[in-house]
Amino acid sequence: VLLNVLQIAGIITAVAGGLLALAQRDFGRLMGYAVLSDIGVALVAFGTGTAAGLSAALVVVFVRTFGLGLMSMGLAVARQRTPRPDDSFESLTSLAWRSPWAAMVIIIGGFSLAGLPPFAGFAGRWAALQQVAYNDLATSAALLISTIGVTIGTLRGLQYVFQHPKADSAQPDQISPLTITLLIGALVLTLIIGLFPDLIAPAIRQMVAAYTG
């Protein structure tokens, strides 16, 4: 009964997070609702009551840090390059022209939180979806809705970020080499985990063994 309750709670949380993320006009709030959606996905996987489901839930929790890290780093840089230091889409209009690195990591971080390939978040979402795809089409649809919601929310933000600036507002990028190096490193890690999720498999197996043993 408890596992069924967890799955129902997970479905509601995943869908609510996805739909709320879709409606946002602020990257900070979008990131928060994307995490809420991720929590729902993890609960659905855990609620299957299997070792594979627990593994999938742990993967979701682990890979979430990559998307969160990217968006947080990008927003921190972006706040220094905008007249109004907030995370709204409007404030970050034309960010890609002022600070392309910040714009890139914000968008890729959002896509990773949404679970799109080839980014790290895909490994968790795909693992969770595999646990329910053949047995519960309604739950599978809920997970897909949550992914679509976060994706559309990120794409809406992308429209503002890549909007062409006025000629007199374009400014050269002033990001330090150290910051650029950190951003590139985070991007590379996100891609590596997305393309080669087996790299984290040993650690996940150890955690599952410790929990089930």
Secondary structure, DSSP 8 states (H G I E B T S, - for coil): -HHHHHHHHHHHHHHHHHHHHHT-SBHHHHHHHHHHHHHHHHHHHHTT-SHHHHHHHHHHHHHHHHHHHHHHHHHHHHHTTSSS-S-BTTTTTTHHHH-HHHHHHHHHHHHHHHT-TTSHHHHHHHHHHHHHTTT-HHHHHHHHHHHHHHHHHHHHHHHHHTS---TTT-------HHHHHHHHHHHHHHHHHHH-GGGGHHHHHHHHHHHH-
